[in-house]
């Protein structure tokens, strides 16, 4: 893959067959020519900041390392397309239940503040459900803005 970049993704699901949704998302990445190089184990996690009435819908979360020739915005577009294909409906309610949620956490060591995309993900350092799986596959990955590794960020939570 010429000029490929390494990126890290968070995957989550709290509706239906959660593990099947995560596996389908990983396969959908591969069918788009995005090489999935590492995947964490699946972590059962409590919901965070969900709408009233959805507190019982626990999440299955994972992180993946990928290699891609797509630029960061094109990769984000692919993630959003995969979410739609796998039945995610964006109702406008923040943190509503979803079949699958795919977040772009890091793209190489790029720092980007754009209305459509902020890199690294602006809240990843606050989220144990992201840092736990990410520490499995990339504990020494350095956050380019915070100057700390994933392992160090997880230890601070």
C-alpha positions in Angstrom: 0.0 0.0 0.0 2.0 3.0 -1.2 2.0 6.1 1.1 -0.2 4.3 3.6 -0.7 5.9 7.0 -1.5 4.2 10.3 -4.7 5.2 12.1 -6.5 4.1 15.2 -10.2 3.6 15.5 -12.7 3.0 18.3 -15.6 0.7 17.7 -18.7 0.4 19.8 -22.1 -1.1 19.8 -25.0 -1.3 22.2 -27.9 -2.6 20.1 -28.6 -6.1 18.8 -25.8 -8.6 18.3 -23.1 -6.2 19.4 -20.2 -8.6 18.7 -21.5 -9.3 15.2 -21.8 -5.6 14.5 -18.2 -5.0 15.5 -17.0 -7.9 13.4 -19.1 -6.7 10.4 -17.5 -3.2 10.8 -14.0 -4.7 10.7 -14.9 -6.7 7.6 -16.4 -3.6 5.9 -13.1 -1.8 6.5 -11.2 -4.6 4.8 -13.6 -4.6 1.8 -12.7 -1.0 1.3 -9.0 -1.8 1.1 -8.3 -0.6 4.6 -5.9 -3.0 6.2 -6.8 -4.0 9.7 -3.5 -4.7 11.4 -4.4 -5.1 15.0 -7.7 -5.4 17.0 -8.2 -5.4 20.7 -10.4 -7.8 22.5 -14.0 -6.8 22.9 -14.7 -5.0 26.2 -18.1 -4.9 27.9 -18.6 -1.4 29.2 -21.2 0.6 31.0 -22.9 3.4 29.0 -21.7 6.9 29.5 -23.9 10.0 29.1 -26.7 8.1 27.4 -30.3 9.5 27.1 -32.7 8.6 29.9 -34.1 5.1 29.5 -31.0 3.7 27.7 -28.9 3.1 30.8 -29.4 -0.6 30.6 -27.9 -0.9 27.1 -24.3 -1.8 27.8 -21.7 -1.4 25.2 -19.2 -3.7 23.5 -16.1 -1.7 22.7 -12.9 -2.4 20.8 -10.1 -0.5 19.1 -8.3 -1.3 15.9 -5.1 -0.2 14.2 -5.5 0.2 10.5 -3.2 1.1 7.5 -4.8 3.1 4.7 -4.0 5.1 1.7 -7.0 7.2 2.4 -6.5 10.7 3.9 -8.1 11.5 7.2 -11.3 13.0 5.8 -11.8 10.2 3.3 -11.3 7.7 6.1 -13.9 9.5 8.2 -16.3 9.4 5.3 -15.7 5.6 5.0 -16.4 5.1 8.7 -19.7 7.1 8.4 -20.7 5.1 5.4 -20.0 1.8 7.2 -22.1 3.0 10.2 -25.0 3.7 7.8 -24.6 0.3 6.0 -24.7 -1.4 9.4 -28.0 0.2 10.4 -26.9 3.2 12.4 -29.5 5.9 12.5 -28.5 9.4 13.6 -31.6 10.7 15.3 -30.0 13.9 16.5 -30.0 12.8 20.1 -26.5 12.7 21.4 -25.2 9.4 22.6 -28.4 7.6 21.6 -28.3 3.8 21.2 -26.6 2.5 18.0 -25.9 -0.6 16.2 -22.3 0.6 15.6 -20.2 3.6 16.3 -16.9 4.1 14.6 -14.6 6.9 15.7 -11.3 8.0 14.2 -9.0 8.5 17.2 -5.6 9.1 15.7 -4.3 9.5 12.1 -0.5 9.1 12.1 0.7 12.0 14.3 -1.6 14.5 12.7 -3.1 17.3 14.8 -6.2 18.7 13.0 -8.8 21.2 14.2 -11.5 21.3 11.5 -15.2 21.7 11.9 -15.8 18.3 10.4 -12.8 16.4 12.1 -10.7 17.0 15.1 -7.5 14.8 15.6 -6.6 13.3 17.8 -10.2 12.6 19.0 -10.9 15.5 21.4 -12.3 13.3 24.3 -10.3 10.0 23.9 -8.1 10.8 27.0 -11.2 11.0 29.2 -12.7 7.7 28.1 -11.7 4.5 29.8 -13.8 2.5 27.3 -11.5 3.8 24.6 -8.2 3.9 26.4 -8.6 0.3 27.8 -8.9 -1.4 24.4 -6.4 1.0 22.8 -3.8 0.2 25.5 -4.0 -3.5 24.5 -2.8 -2.8 21.0 -0.8 0.5 21.3 0.2 1.2 24.9 3.2 3.3 23.8 1.3 5.3 21.2 2.0 9.0 22.0 -0.8 11.6 22.0 0.7 14.4 19.9 -1.0 17.2 21.8 -0.8 15.9 25.4 2.7 14.4 25.2 1.6 11.2 27.0 1.3 7.6 25.9 -1.9 5.7 25.9 -0.7 3.7 28.9 0.0 7.0 30.8 -3.4 8.4 29.9 -5.2 5.3 31.0 -3.3 5.3 34.3 -4.5 8.9 35.0 -8.2 7.9 34.8 
